[in-house]
Amino acid sequence: MRGLSLGTAPSAKTLARLAPAKLQNKEWEDVAYFEPFYLKDFVAGKPKKLL
């Protein structure tokens, strides 16, 4: 979500405050093409050897 500070953790309480403003401004997300924002890129590693 754009506009959130990095110190904000996603929670139902936070989303409940943001939802009415998004609805009123008609800011919709196309969930078929939505790509979530992650703080760092995913890097796949090699699996560790099992004991």
N, C-alpha and C positions, 0 to 999 in steps of 0.2 A: 504494500500500500504506500503510495506516495504521500508525503506530508507527515509521516510519523517520525519522531526522533528516535535515534538508536537506543536510547535508554528505556523505551517503552516495550514491554513484553506483550506479546499477543495474548489476549484473554477475552472471555465473553464480556467482561465488564467494560473493557476498552472498546470492543467492537459495538457494544450497545450504545455507546456515546457517539460513535462515528456513523452508524447506520442511518439515523434520521437525516443528517446533513447530506450524505451521499444520495439518499432517496429524493430529497427535496431538490437537489441540483441535477437530478437525473444522470448521475454518474454510474453507468452500468459496466460490469466486467463480462466479457464474452468468455465464459468458462471453458468453451471448447478450445480456445487458443490462448488461454491465460497461462503465463509462465511465472511461478512464484519467485520472489526476490530472496535470495539467500545471501548471507553476509560473506561467505567465501565459496569458491567453486568446488564442486565435487571432484575428487581425484580418486579413482579406483586404484587400489593397491593389490599386491599379490597376497593370496590367502596364506596365513601362517601354517606351518607344518603341524599336523595333529600329533599328539604324543602316543 
